[in-house]
Amino acid sequence: MERVPTTPMAEPELEREEDTMPKPNLVQELAAADVKQELPPTHYVLRGQHHVSPLVANQLPEPIPVIDLSQLSFDAQEAAKLQAALQGWGLFLVINHGIEASLMDAVMGASNQFFDHPPEEKQKYSNLIDGKHFQVEGYGNDQIKTHDQTLDWSDRLHLIVGPEDKRNLAIWPKRPESFRFAIEEYTSKSKRIKHIILAAMARLLDLDKGYFLKQFGDRAPTTVRINHYVPCPRPDLVLGFKAHSDDGVLATLLVDNHVSALQVLKDGIWYNVPTNPRSLLINIGDFMEVMSNGIFKSPVHRVVANCEKERTSLAMFYGLDAEKEIEPAADLLHDNQPARYKKVKIRDYMAGFYEHFARGTRVLDTMKI
């Protein structure tokens, strides 16, 4: 038997919990290697639902509202559509948003080119430090928080794009060469969309039109998450992205128009969300639901897998500074409408967010009064 050292010099370093967790596979490589395999690996399979597909969804009872962003600031009809969308679905499409079709194509093209690169090229931007310690930014998968966690059938590239001095360009892909310019240009053009929508949302609540914009300050993070979904031989057994609601205030989504995979939950029923060429899908996040005191809904959504086609989406998230506290806007509260959510510091919310995400639950539900 090996003798246990007793001197302080020989004391081993304590193993961190994250070191004992299984390391996720890159799904793109897994799918390529196991193309003939009938069943996906066990840790991707939805538990207890092997024989009946949990992914069947209904068609929307009415179309997702389409908002003309060029008219929203002064057209009462567009504002009414926005209000219905925010109080009903929590998401909507925008057209005439000011982002050229050529730029949207360039962003999606550069993203797809990155995921088409050989594994060794993509691994230069890994989100695993020293091959094992997880960080949110970079290329790979989400963190494994529990030993029995069901993993998503997708890979992703996650980047901080704002503030500019927080960009870690070392993990921004250098190939294709167009990637950085396309992302920077898309980020810049998207900022205007955020400003118009948040001002309109404040007016709908009879708040000062700058109320929500003032919550951001100078250090609020803007992040981009590019998701890549690969074919799965049994799409009825996995999820491309597990059910969740987004952190943050607002998210914009640019999707591949050839494959419909997004589903949204409403009144306990899953609905398919159709794609719409040249439009952007906007959904609000948990921070907005809190600040609006639950008047606007942060939608629960998921992404299903496809047995034949690849799919890429680019989501841009507008968050808040980690040291900021959020709570329902004071002007929305009165005797008949008390606060429905507790005050919370963003840092504490985000710590809980990743724990709940891994379990398929929502930290937002723990904040309700």
C-alpha positions in Angstrom: 0.0 0.0 0.0 1.3 3.4 -0.9 2.3 5.4 2.2 0.5 8.7 2.7 2.9 11.6 3.0 2.6 13.5 6.3 4.8 16.5 5.8 3.2 19.8 4.7 5.3 19.9 1.6 3.8 16.7 0.3 0.1 17.7 0.9 -1.8 17.3 -2.3 -3.8 20.1 -3.8 -7.5 19.8 -3.1 -9.5 18.7 -6.1 -12.1 21.2 -7.2 -15.7 19.9 -7.8 -15.5 21.0 -11.4 -12.5 18.7 -12.0 -14.6 15.7 -11.1 -17.4 16.5 -13.5 -17.5 14.7 -16.9 -16.1 16.8 -19.7 -18.6 17.5 -22.6 -17.9 16.2 -26.1 -18.0 18.6 -29.0 -21.3 17.5 -30.6 -20.1 18.4 -34.1 -17.3 15.9 -33.8 -19.4 13.4 -32.0 -22.0 13.4 -34.8 -19.3 13.0 -37.4 -17.7 10.1 -35.7 -20.9 8.3 -34.8 -22.8 9.0 -38.0 -24.0 5.4 -38.2 -25.0 5.1 -34.5 -28.7 4.7 -34.0 -28.9 6.2 -30.5 -27.1 9.3 -29.2 -24.9 8.9 -26.1 -26.9 8.4 -22.9 -26.0 11.8 -21.3 -27.7 13.6 -24.2 -30.9 11.5 -24.1 -34.0 13.1 -22.4 -34.7 10.9 -19.3 -37.9 8.9 -19.0 -39.1 10.0 -22.5 -37.5 7.4 -24.7 -40.7 6.0 -26.3 -42.9 9.0 -26.7 -41.4 12.1 -28.4 -41.6 15.1 -26.1 -40.8 17.4 -28.9 -44.1 17.5 -30.8 -45.4 21.1 -30.9 -48.5 22.8 -32.1 -48.7 25.5 -34.8 -49.2 29.0 -33.4 -52.9 29.9 -32.9 -52.1 33.3 -34.4 -48.9 34.6 -36.2 -46.1 35.9 -34.1 -46.6 39.7 -34.2 -44.4 41.5 -36.8 -43.4 45.0 -35.8 -42.3 47.6 -38.3 -39.4 49.2 -36.4 -39.3 52.2 -38.7 -42.9 53.1 -37.6 -42.8 52.0 -34.0 -41.9 55.4 -32.4 -45.0 57.2 -33.7 -47.5 54.6 -35.0 -50.2 53.6 -32.4 -51.0 50.4 -34.3 -47.4 49.2 -34.2 -47.2 50.1 -30.5 -50.4 48.1 -29.9 -49.0 45.1 -31.6 -45.8 45.3 -29.5 -47.9 45.5 -26.3 -49.9 42.4 -27.3 -46.7 40.5 -28.1 -44.9 41.5 -24.8 -47.9 40.6 -22.6 -48.8 37.4 -24.6 -45.8 35.7 -26.1 -42.8 37.7 -24.8 -41.4 37.6 -28.4 -42.0 39.2 -31.7 -40.4 39.7 -35.2 -39.1 43.1 -36.4 -38.8 44.3 -40.0 -37.3 47.5 -41.4 -34.8 47.2 -38.6 -31.9 48.9 -40.4 -29.6 46.0 -40.7 -28.8 45.4 -44.4 -29.5 41.9 -45.8 -25.8 41.8 -47.0 -24.6 42.2 -43.4 -27.0 39.6 -42.1 -25.7 37.2 -44.7 -22.1 38.1 -43.9 -22.6 37.4 -40.2 -24.3 34.0 -40.8 -21.8 33.2 -43.5 -18.8 33.9 -41.3 -20.3 32.0 -38.5 -20.9 28.9 -40.6 -17.4 29.1 -42.0 -16.0 29.0 -38.5 -18.0 25.9 -37.6 -16.8 24.3 -40.9 -13.2 24.5 -39.8 -11.2 21.5 -38.7 -11.4 20.7 -34.9 -7.9 21.8 -34.2 -8.6 25.3 -35.6 -11.8 25.7 -33.5 -10.1 24.4 -30.4 -7.8 27.4 -30.4 -10.7 29.3 -29.0 -11.9 26.7 -26.5 -13.9 27.7 -23.4 -11.9 25.2 -21.3 -8.8 26.7 -19.7 -6.0 24.1 -19.7 -8.5 21.7 -21.2 -10.7 21.4 -18.0 -11.6 24.7 -16.3 -14.8 26.2 -17.8 -15.2 29.8 -18.7 -18.4 31.2 -20.4 -16.5 32.8 -23.3 -15.1 30.8 -26.1 -15.9 27.7 -28.2 -17.4 24.5 -26.9 -20.5 23.6 -24.8 -22.1 24.7 -21.7 -20.7 23.9 -18.3 -21.6 20.5 -16.7 -22.9 21.4 -13.2 -24.3 18.0 -12.1 -23.4 14.4 -12.8 -26.8 13.5 -14.1 -27.2 16.6 -16.3 -28.8 16.1 -19.7 -26.6 17.8 -22.3 -27.7 19.8 -25.3 -27.1 18.5 -28.9 -25.2 21.6 -30.0 -22.0 23.5 -29.9 -21.5 27.2 -29.5 -19.2 30.2 -29.7 -19.8 32.8 -26.9 -18.2 36.2 -27.1 -18.4 39.5 -25.1 -18.8 42.3 -27.7 -19.4 45.2 -25.4 -18.1 47.3 -23.7 -15.4 47.3 -26.3 -12.6 47.2 -23.7 -14.0 44.0 -22.4 -13.6 42.1 -25.7 -11.2 39.3 -25.4 -10.0 39.2 -29.0 -7.7 36.3 -28.2 -10.8 34.0 -28.4 -12.3 35.8 -31.4 -11.8 33.6 -34.5 -9.2 34.8 -36.9 -10.6 32.7 -39.6 -12.5 33.5 -41.7 -10.9 36.9 -41.9 -14.3 38.5 -42.3 -15.5 37.3 -38.9 -14.4 40.1 -36.7 -15.5 42.9 -39.0 -18.9 41.3 -39.5 -19.6 40.8 -35.8 -18.4 44.3 -34.9 -20.6 45.8 -37.6 -23.6 43.7 -36.7 -23.1 44.7 -33.0 -23.0 48.4 -33.9 -26.2 48.2 -36.0 -28.1 46.2 -33.4 -27.6 48.8 -30.7 -30.1 51.1 -32.5 -32.7 48.3 -32.4 -32.3 47.9 -28.7 -32.8 51.7 -28.1 -35.9 51.9 -30.2 -37.6 48.9 -28.6 -36.7 49.7 -25.0 -38.0 53.3 -25.4 -41.2 52.0 -26.8 -41.6 49.5 -24.0 -41.2 52.2 -21.4 -43.9 54.3 -23.1 -46.3 51.3 -23.0 -45.9 51.3 -19.3 -46.3 55.0 -18.9 -42.7 55.3 -17.7 -40.2 57.8 -18.8 -39.1 56.7 -22.3 -35.5 56.4 -21.1 -36.3 54.4 -17.9 -35.0 51.0 -19.2 -32.1 52.5 -21.1 -30.9 54.2 -17.9 -30.6 50.8 -16.2 -27.6 49.9 -18.4 -24.9 52.4 -17.5 -21.5 52.2 -19.1 -20.4 48.7 -18.1 -23.4 46.6 -19.0 -22.3 43.6 -21.0 -23.5 42.8 -24.5 -22.7 39.2 -25.5 -23.1 37.2 -28.7 -23.8 33.5 -28.6 -23.5 31.6 -32.0 -25.2 28.2 -31.7 -24.5 25.4 -34.2 -26.9 22.5 -34.3 -25.9 19.3 -36.0 -28.1 16.5 -37.3 -29.0 13.8 -34.8 -30.1 10.3 -35.8 -32.8 10.4 -33.2 -34.0 13.9 -32.8 -37.0 12.7 -30.8 -34.6 11.8 -27.9 -32.5 15.0 -27.6 -32.8 18.8 -27.5 -30.6 21.1 -29.4 -31.1 23.6 -26.6 -33.0 22.8 -23.4 -36.0 24.7 -22.2 -35.1 28.0 -20.6 -35.8 31.7 -20.4 -33.0 34.2 -21.1 -31.2 36.2 -18.5 -30.7 39.9 -19.4 -33.1 42.6 -20.6 -33.5 41.8 -24.2 -32.2 39.4 -26.8 -32.2 39.5 -30.6 -32.0 36.4 -32.7 -30.8 35.9 -36.3 -31.6 32.4 -37.5 -31.0 30.2 -40.5 -34.1 30.6 -42.6 -34.1 27.1 -44.0 -34.7 25.1 -40.8 -37.4 25.8 -38.3 -36.4 24.5 -34.8 -37.4 27.1 -32.2 -40.3 26.3 -29.9 -42.0 28.6 -27.3 -44.1 27.6 -24.3 -47.4 29.3 -23.6 -50.0 28.2 -21.1 -48.4 24.8 -20.8 -48.3 24.1 -24.6 -45.3 24.1 -26.9 -45.6 26.0 -30.2 -43.4 26.0 -33.2 -42.0 29.5 -34.0 -41.6 29.9 -37.8 -38.7 31.6 -39.4 -39.1 34.7 -41.4 -36.5 35.8 -44.0 -34.7 39.1 -43.3 -36.5 39.7 -40.0 -35.1 39.5 -36.5 -36.8 37.6 -33.6 -36.8 39.6 -30.4 -37.5 38.2 -27.0 -37.4 39.8 -23.6 -35.3 38.4 -20.7 -35.9 37.8 -17.0 -34.6 41.2 -16.0 -37.3 42.9 -18.0 -40.0 40.7 -16.5 -38.8 41.7 -13.1 -38.6 45.5 -13.9 -42.0 45.4 -15.6 -43.4 43.6 -12.5 -44.5 40.7 -14.6 -46.5 42.7 -17.1 -44.1 41.7 -19.8 -43.3 38.0 -20.0 -39.9 36.4 -20.4 -40.7 33.4 -22.6 -39.6 29.8 -22.0 -38.3 28.4 -25.2 -36.2 25.5 -26.5 -34.6 24.3 -29.7 -35.4 20.8 -31.2 -32.9 18.7 -33.2 -33.1 17.8 -36.8 -32.2 14.4 -38.3 -30.9 15.8 -41.6 -29.9 19.5 -41.6 -27.4 21.6 -39.8 -28.6 25.0 -38.4 -26.9 28.1 -37.1 -28.3 30.9 -35.0 -26.8 34.1 -33.6 -28.3 35.5 -30.4 -27.3 38.9 -29.0 -28.0 39.5 -25.3 -28.2 42.8 -23.6 -27.4 42.3 -19.9 -26.8 44.6 -16.9 -23.8 45.4 -14.7 -23.1 42.7 -12.2 -23.2 45.1 -9.3 -26.6 46.6 -10.2 -29.8 45.7 -8.3 -33.1 45.2 -10.2 -36.6 45.3 -8.9 -40.0 46.2 -10.2 -40.2 49.9 -11.3 -41.6 51.9 -8.5 -44.1 53.8 -10.7 -45.8 50.5 -11.6 -46.6 49.6 -8.0 -49.7 50.6 -6.1 -52.2 49.0 -3.6 -53.8 46.8 -6.3 -50.5 45.9 -7.9 -47.9 45.2 -5.3 -44.4 44.0 -6.2 -44.4 40.5 -7.6 -40.6 40.0 -7.5 -37.9 40.5 -4.9 -35.0 42.9 -5.3 -31.9 41.1 -6.5 -28.3 41.9 -7.4 -27.4 40.9 -10.9 -24.3 39.0 -9.7 -26.5 36.8 -7.4 -29.0 36.2 -10.1 -26.4 35.1 -12.6 -24.8 32.7 -10.0 -28.2 31.0 -9.7 -29.0 31.2 -13.4 -26.3 28.6 -14.4 -27.3 26.3 -11.6 -30.9 26.4 -12.6 -30.2 26.1 -16.3 -28.3 22.9 -15.8 -31.3 21.4 -14.0 -33.8 22.7 -16.5 -35.4 25.1 -14.0 -35.6 28.9 -13.8 -34.0 31.2 -11.2 -36.7 33.7 -12.0 -39.3 31.5 -10.3 -37.3 31.7 -7.0 -37.6 35.5 -7.1 -41.4 35.7 -7.1 -43.2 37.0 -4.0 
